[in-house]
Amino acid sequence: MKKSKFSATQVAAILKEFDNGKSVEDISREHSVSRATFYKWRQRYGGMEASELKRVKELEEENARLKRMYANLAMELDVAKYIIEKVLKPCMKQDILVDIKRKRPKDISKACRLLKMNRSSLTYQSVKDDKYLEEQLLQLGKDHPREGFWKCYFRLRNQGDKTNHKRMHRVYRNLGLSLRRKAKKRLPQRVKGSGSAVPFYTYLEY
């Protein structure tokens, strides 16, 4: 909101002049105020005393400041939501909720809404039992140390195990059974010779 160059006392005095019989043309010419501005003042502040008008203008300025503040906060909140949805993984959100619950327990509900996480996830205890699968994979690792994940997976599938491959791969990685990728052998770079031809008879000597 653009701040007026006229104070509340001045605006009230100008309106008082009109009430006392002075024409709008004379007021506009004397105070360098456009007719549109004068009628806007009269519509908004007509019949008010200087103290009342001053209070109204202060409230309008405060209202404009709060609107700007709200717009800035709304924009920052939109950016924060975009970052949360696109960047943070569920495990990272879980860690944030645990930290907030410990440091600021009163704000946990707001944090769950912002992160779009269920509050029950803080008390959830996993019921997964991977002990049997770990034993099978460890035994395969001992029996076939040169084989990778997929060969172990198909061996267990052929034995009748119906475990999902994603779950099996998670257990396989947690056990540290992943094979190191073999590095590609690089041949030494060929250096171009001087261009002189080697006589044919030198090869015949060998």
C-alpha positions in Angstrom: 0.0 0.0 0.0 1.5 3.3 -1.1 1.8 5.7 1.8 -0.1 9.0 1.4 1.8 12.3 1.6 -1.1 13.7 3.6 -1.4 13.0 7.3 -4.6 12.0 8.9 -5.0 15.5 10.4 -4.5 17.1 7.0 -7.1 14.8 5.3 -9.6 15.6 8.1 -9.0 19.3 7.7 -9.5 19.1 3.9 -12.8 17.2 4.3 -13.8 19.8 7.0 -13.3 22.6 4.4 -15.7 20.8 2.0 -18.3 20.4 4.8 -18.0 24.2 5.5 -19.0 25.0 1.9 -15.8 25.1 -0.1 -16.0 23.7 -3.6 -14.1 20.6 -4.8 -12.4 22.6 -7.5 -11.0 25.1 -5.0 -9.9 22.3 -2.7 -8.1 20.4 -5.5 -6.4 23.5 -6.8 -5.3 24.7 -3.3 -4.0 21.4 -1.9 -2.9 19.8 -5.3 -5.3 16.9 -4.8 -7.1 15.2 -7.7 -10.9 15.1 -7.7 -10.8 11.2 -7.6 -8.6 11.2 -4.5 -10.8 13.7 -2.8 -14.0 11.7 -3.4 -12.2 8.6 -2.3 -11.3 10.3 1.0 -14.9 11.5 1.4 -16.3 8.1 0.8 -13.9 6.4 3.2 -13.4 9.0 5.9 -16.4 11.2 5.6 -17.8 12.4 9.0 -14.7 11.3 11.0 -12.7 13.4 13.4 -8.9 13.6 13.1 -8.2 11.1 15.8 -10.7 8.6 14.4 -9.2 9.0 10.9 -5.7 8.6 12.2 -6.7 5.3 13.8 -8.3 4.1 10.7 -5.2 4.9 8.6 -3.0 3.1 11.1 -5.3 0.0 10.9 -5.1 0.1 7.1 -1.4 0.3 7.1 -1.2 -2.6 9.6 -3.6 -4.6 7.5 -1.5 -4.0 4.4 1.7 -5.1 6.3 0.0 -8.3 7.5 -1.1 -9.1 4.0 2.4 -8.7 2.6 3.7 -10.9 5.5 1.1 -13.6 4.8 1.9 -13.6 1.0 5.6 -14.1 1.8 4.9 -16.8 4.3 2.6 -18.6 1.9 5.2 -18.5 -0.9 7.9 -19.9 1.5 5.5 -22.6 2.6 4.8 -23.6 -1.0 8.6 -23.9 -1.7 9.0 -25.9 1.5 6.2 -28.3 0.5 7.8 -28.8 -2.9 11.2 -29.6 -1.4 9.6 -32.0 1.1 7.7 -33.9 -1.6 10.4 -34.0 -4.2 13.6 -34.3 -2.1 12.9 -36.0 1.2 12.6 -39.8 1.3 10.2 -41.5 3.8 13.2 -42.6 6.0 14.4 -39.0 6.1 10.9 -37.8 7.1 10.8 -40.4 9.8 14.1 -39.2 11.3 12.8 -35.6 11.2 9.6 -36.6 13.1 11.5 -38.5 15.7 13.7 -35.4 16.3 10.7 -33.1 16.5 9.0 -35.4 18.9 12.0 -35.4 21.2 12.7 -31.6 21.1 9.2 -30.1 20.4 6.5 -32.6 21.3 3.7 -30.0 21.1 4.4 -29.4 17.3 4.3 -33.1 16.3 0.8 -32.9 14.8 1.7 -29.9 12.6 4.9 -31.6 11.5 3.0 -34.8 10.5 0.6 -32.7 8.4 3.4 -30.8 6.8 5.5 -33.9 6.0 2.3 -35.9 5.0 3.2 -38.7 7.4 0.9 -40.6 9.7 1.4 -40.1 13.4 1.2 -43.8 14.0 4.4 -44.3 12.1 6.3 -43.0 15.2 5.1 -46.0 17.2 5.1 -48.7 14.5 7.4 -51.6 15.2 8.4 -53.8 12.2 7.3 -57.4 12.4 9.5 -58.6 9.5 11.5 -61.8 10.3 14.3 -62.3 7.9 16.2 -64.8 10.0 15.4 -67.8 7.7 16.2 -65.9 4.6 19.5 -64.7 6.1 20.5 -68.3 6.9 19.7 -69.4 3.3 21.7 -66.6 1.7 24.6 -67.1 4.0 24.7 -70.8 3.2 24.6 -70.0 -0.5 27.4 -67.5 0.0 29.5 -70.2 1.5 28.6 -72.9 -1.0 28.9 -70.6 -4.1 31.1 -67.7 -3.2 31.6 -66.6 -6.8 27.9 -66.3 -7.6 26.0 -63.0 -7.3 22.5 -62.0 -6.1 20.5 -63.2 -9.1 22.0 -66.7 -9.1 21.2 -67.0 -5.4 17.7 -65.7 -6.0 17.0 -68.3 -8.8 18.5 -71.1 -6.7 16.1 -70.3 -3.9 13.2 -69.9 -6.3 14.0 -73.4 -7.7 13.9 -74.8 -4.2 10.3 -73.4 -3.8 11.0 -70.1 -2.0 8.6 -67.4 -3.1 10.3 -64.4 -1.5 10.0 -61.2 -3.4 13.2 -60.3 -5.1 13.2 -56.8 -3.6 13.0 -58.1 -0.1 15.7 -60.7 -0.8 18.0 -58.1 -2.3 17.6 -55.9 0.8 18.6 -58.8 3.1 21.4 -59.7 0.7 22.8 -56.2 0.8 22.5 -56.0 4.6 24.5 -59.2 5.0 27.3 -57.7 2.9 27.2 -60.4 0.3 27.4 -58.1 -2.7 30.3 -59.0 -5.0 32.7 -56.3 -6.0 32.4 -55.3 -9.7 35.4 -56.4 -11.7 37.2 -53.5 -13.0 37.7 -53.4 -16.7 41.3 -54.1 -17.7 42.8 -51.1 -19.5 45.4 -51.8 -22.1 48.4 -49.5 -22.2 48.0 -46.6 -24.5 49.6 -47.1 -27.9 52.3 -44.6 -28.6 52.7 -43.8 -32.3 56.2 -44.4 -33.6 58.3 -42.1 -35.7 56.8 -43.5 -38.8 59.9 -45.3 -40.1 59.1 -48.7 -41.6 60.7 -51.8 -40.0 62.5 -54.0 -42.6 60.8 -57.3 -43.3 63.9 -59.3 -42.7 64.0 -58.3 -39.1 60.9 -60.4 -38.5 62.4 -63.4 -40.3 65.3 -63.5 -37.9 63.0 -64.5 -35.1 
